[in-house]
Amino acid sequence: MIEMTKEQAKNFLIHHQGLDNYNTYIGKRGVIDFIKKVGCIQYDPLNVIGRNADLVLRSRIKNYCDDMLNELLYKDRVLIDGMDKMMAIYSLDDWPKMKRVREANTKSLIGTMKYRGVLEALDLVEDIRTFVKSNGPTRTHDLSSNSQNEGRWGHKKLSSVALDYMYNSGELGIFGKNNTQKVYEIIEKLLPEKILKEGDGFKSEHEFKKWYLERRIGSVGMLWAKNGGGWLGYFISKKADRVKLLKELVEDGVLKEIKVEGICETFYAKVDDIQGFENIVIENNEMRFLAPLDNLLWDRDMISELFDFEYRWEVYTPKNKRKYGYYVLPVLFGNNLIARFEPEKYDGSGSIKVKNWWWEENTNVTKGLDDIKEKSVREYYKQI
């Protein structure tokens, strides 16, 4: 059992997430290394000043630009879109190991199709498979762009559901995207044969679950066993099952139990990650603006306990019930979350447009801190 102060716990998480030093992850290579370290970053299509995955990388990689991620996904193909902690982006190397996640997601998707009364979309799969093989990269629009195709493929909604089913099952991959619109291709034309033929390497589902839980903890740095956003997804969402796996991984010497001062819950971290935690010092003098679905923020209750910072993403909250705003980003400075701000939707002008800024009550707002705020916002907008 490791004992930590809250300051040490915060320092460890910030360091693990690469939020303390812009020199840790640099350029496209840095994007690859960071995603391999944390397993995945979450994808969300909403774009106010960038999509969630880009905001996650922008806060860690100096001079990051969105083209880097697009190239790594759809040109270099060393990263891939897929289900993990909800919609996510992860290393292509993990594609074989995520087979069970694809299978679980496909099973869940069929249940959703049945509930929505669109199971007949499965009748289109064979014809769509033939179409994509013959015509190459395909959008939903290509299958239902005129009355002739409407008759052949069925209602546009059904062809879209069928394509989504084939993508989630791993039969189709994403050739590229037009904004958020997926362009699909047969997976064999996108991924190396070696990757496609490689087995997941697990002797049993139990062995897979242990790997998957360990991986998820590494996605954040450390997590407690309590239910929360950090455990969303398949296989590890049930607390009773999760507790058993955590105990096994501790006994295996893979995870370490952690007690943080003032908090009753036990935390868990990977043994390799936690080495030298007591020597981590955060001396960053720049503010970092965190994505709403940033890995650090996955468990909002845990962040509240450790950082004394209450954060709820209010994008789907009715306007009259929001406490802050539609798309609000937490502000990290040193090892504290000191503020949050709501940016105006970016219009391409390069100008700084902060709609609202809220300092936390316990933040001592000095002239120096206000200057750092102005400089950090200015530098941030240069990356857009």
N, C-alpha and C positions, 0 to 999 in steps of 0.2 A: 504494500500500500504506500503510495506517495502522498505527502501532504504539501499543499500549496496555499499561498496567500492569494487573495483575489487579484492582486497586482501581478503576481507570477502567472496566474491563469490567463489573464488578459494579454500579457506579453507573449505567452506561448501561442495563443490563438492568432494574434496579429502577425507574429513571425511566421507561423506555419502557413498562413494565407498569403505570404509575400506582400503584406501591406505596410511593411516597415522600411523597405529599401528598394528603390527603383532599379538598383544594379543587380538584383537577384535574377530577374527574368527580362531578357532583352530580345526584342524583335520577334520574328516568326519562331525561331528556335525556343525563345522564352515562352511563347504561347503553348508549344508542344510540351515543354518540360513542366509547366504549371499544370496543365490538364492531366498529364500522366501522374503527377504527384497527388492531385485531389480526386482523380477518377473521372469526374465530369463537372461541367458547369451547366446550369439550367438555361433552357431556351424559352423565350416568350416573344411572340410576334409584335407586341405593342412597341411603338417607336415614337417617343417624345423628343428625346435628344440622343437616341440610340437604342437598340434592342438590348435586352437584359444581358445576353452573353457578351456583347461588345462592351457594355458598361463594366462588367466584371473584369474584363481584361484591361480596359482603359485605366482602372484604378491601380493596376499592378505593373503595367508595362509602359515605360516612358515612350512618348511619341507613338503610341499604338494607333493604328488606323483600321477601320472596318475591313478594308481589302485584305488584310492579313488573314483574318479568320475565313473569309470567303475562299481565298486561294488554298488554304490548308484543307478546307472541306471539299472543294469542287474542282481544284486543279491538281494540287499535290496529293490529295486524298490520303492524308495521314491521320485525319480526324473524320468522324462520321456522326451524322444525326441519328438519334435513337432514343428509346425509352430507358430511363434509369431512375433518377429521382424526378418523376414526371418527364416532360419532354426535355431532352438534354443533348449535349455534345460530348463525345468521349473519344479516346484514342482508338484508331483502327485495330491496334493490337488486341483490344478487348472484345472485338466483335465475336470471335468464337466462344469466349467465356460467357457472353450475354445471351446465348441461345435460349436458356430457360426463361429469361425475362421476356424475350420475344414470344415464346410460346404462351407464357402466362398472359401477356398483353393481348395476344390474338384471341385467346379464350374469353377474356374479359370483353373484348371488342364484339365478339359474336353475341354475347349476352346483351350488350348495349344495342346492337342491331335488331335483335329480337324484340327488345323492349320498345324500340322506336318503330317497329313494323317495317323494317327495310331489309329483312333477310334475303329477299329476292335479288338483292345486289350480288349475292354469291353466284347466281346463275350467269352473271356477265363475266366472271373471272376468266374462263377459258378463252372467250373471244377477245377480251382485252389483252390477255397474254399474247395471243397471236398478233394482234394489232401492234403492240409495243415492239415485239420481236421484228416485225416487218418494217415499221416506220421509225423506230428509234425514239429519242426523247419525246415524251408525251405529257401534255397537260390535260386537266379535266376538260378544258375548252375544246381540245382536239377531238374528244369523243362525243361532244354534244353541241357542236357549233352551228349545226343547221338541222332542218327538219328531217333530212335523210338519216343523219346520225342519231337524231332523237328517237326515230323509230327503231333503229338497229340496237342502240345501247340502252334504251329505256329512258326514263326521266333523268335529267342532268344530275339530280341528287343521288340517284342510284349509281351512276358511273363514278361519281366522286367518292361514294362510300366504298365501291369495289376497289378503286385505286388505293384508297387509304388502308383498306384491309390487306391488300397485296404488299403494300409498303411495310405495314406493321408486322406482317408475318415474315418479312425478310426476302420475299420474292422479288420485290422491286426496291431500288435504292433511289436516292435523290441525285439526279444529274446536275442540277443547279436550281437556283431560285430566281424568280422575277419578283423582287420585293419579298412578299411572303408566299407567293404562289409557287408550289412545288412543281418541278419538271421531273418526271419519273423516267427511269430506265431499268431494263433487266439487270438484276444485281450482278450477274456473271460478267457483264460488260463494264462494270465499275470497280470491282474488287479483285485483287490478285487470286489466282486459283489456289495458291497455298493457304490463304486466309479462309477461303470458302470451304476447303476440304478439311481444315483442321478441326479436330474435336474440341469440346470444351475443357477436356482434361480432368474432369471431376468424376470420381468413382461412384458418387451418390449425390442425391439432392441435398442431403445433410452437409456433405463436404462443400458443396456449392454455397449453401446458406452461410456457412462460417466465413468463407472467402468474401461473400457479398457484404456481410455485416462489417467485417474488418475494413473493407474498402469504403463503406459508407462513413465509418468513423474517421477515416483518413480524409474524406471529403470536407470535413469540418475542422478536424484537429482533435477535438474530444467531444464526447456526447455523454449525456446521462441516459439511464434506461427508461425514463418517463416517456410517455407518448408525446409526440410533437412533430413539427415539420421536418425534422432531420431524418425521421424514419418513414416518410411517405414513399409509396411504391409497393412493389411486390415482395413477398417472402419474409420481410423483417418488420412489418407493420403491427403484428400482434405482440403485445408486451410479454405475455407468458412464454411464448416461443423464444423471444429475443433474450430474455433473462437467462434461459438455459444455455443459449449459444454464447452469451457474454461470459458466463461462468466457465464454459469449456475453453474459450479462447484465453482466459486468464490462466487457467490450469495448464494450457499448452505453452504458456510463456509468450504469446503473441500480443496480448493486451495487458495493460497495467491499470489497476484500480487507483483512483485519485480522490482524495478528500480535499475540498476547498473550504477555507475558513468561512464559517457562518452559514454554510449551506449543508443541509442534511443529506441530500441525494449524493450517491456515489457516481463519479464520472469515470469514463474509460478512454484511454488513448493507446495508440500503437506503441509498443515498446521502442521501436526504432525512432519514432517521431519525437518521443518525449525526452530522449537523451540530451542532457545539458540544459534543460529548461531553466534551471536556477541562474544561469549566466546570461540569459537574454535580457537586453536592455533596449528599450524603444526610445530613440532620440530623433525621430522624424519631425521636421519642422514644416512639413507641408500637409495640407488637409487632403484627405481622400474622400471622394464622394462615392458611396456604396450603392450598387444596384439593388433594387427592391428584393430580388431573389438571389442576392449574393450568398455564396456558400457560408460565410461567417454568420449570416442572419437566418439560416434555415430553421433553427429552433428559437423562436421569438421569446419564449418563456425563459430559456437558458440565458439569452442575451440580457433580458430584464434583470435576472438574478446577478449576473456577473458585472454588467456594465451600468446597471441602474438606468436603463434606457428602454422605454416602452415604444415599440414600433409595430404598427399594423399597416399593411399596404391597402390603401383605401380606394384603389382604382375601381373596384366593383361595389363600393359602398355608395348608396344614394347621396347626392350632393348635399342635401340638407342634414345628413347624419355624419358627415365627415368632420373630424376634429381638426385636420390640417388641410390636405388638398388631394387632388386627383392622382398626381404622380410625384411623390415626395421621396427624396434621397437622404439617407442618414449621412452625417458628416463625421468622419474619424479624424482625430488630431492626437498624435502621440498614442497613448493607449486608452483614450476616452472617446466616447461618442458625445460630442459637445453641442451639436445642432442638427437641424434638418432643413433642406430647402426644396422649393418647388420651382423648377425651371419652366419658362415658357416653351412651347413647342418650337423646335429649331426650324428656322426658315431659310437656312443656307447663307445668311448674310455674314456670318462670322462674328456678329455683335453679341455682347453679353446681355442676356435677358433673364434675370432672376425675378420670378413672380412674387415669391415670398421666402423669407428666411426667418427661422425661429431658433434662437439660442436656447439651450437647456437652462433651467433655472439655476443649477449649481455651477454654471460656467462663468468665470470671471472675465468679462469682456473688456480687455484693455485696448489701447490704441494699437499696440503691436499685433494683437490677435486680429483686430479688424483689418489691419494692413495685410496680414497673411491670408485672411479670407478673400480680399479683393484680388490678390495675386494668384491664389489657387484657383479661383473661379475663372480668371482671365486665361490662365494656362490650360485649364480644363477645356474651355471652349475652342482653343486652338486645335485640339485633337479631333474635333467633330468634322 
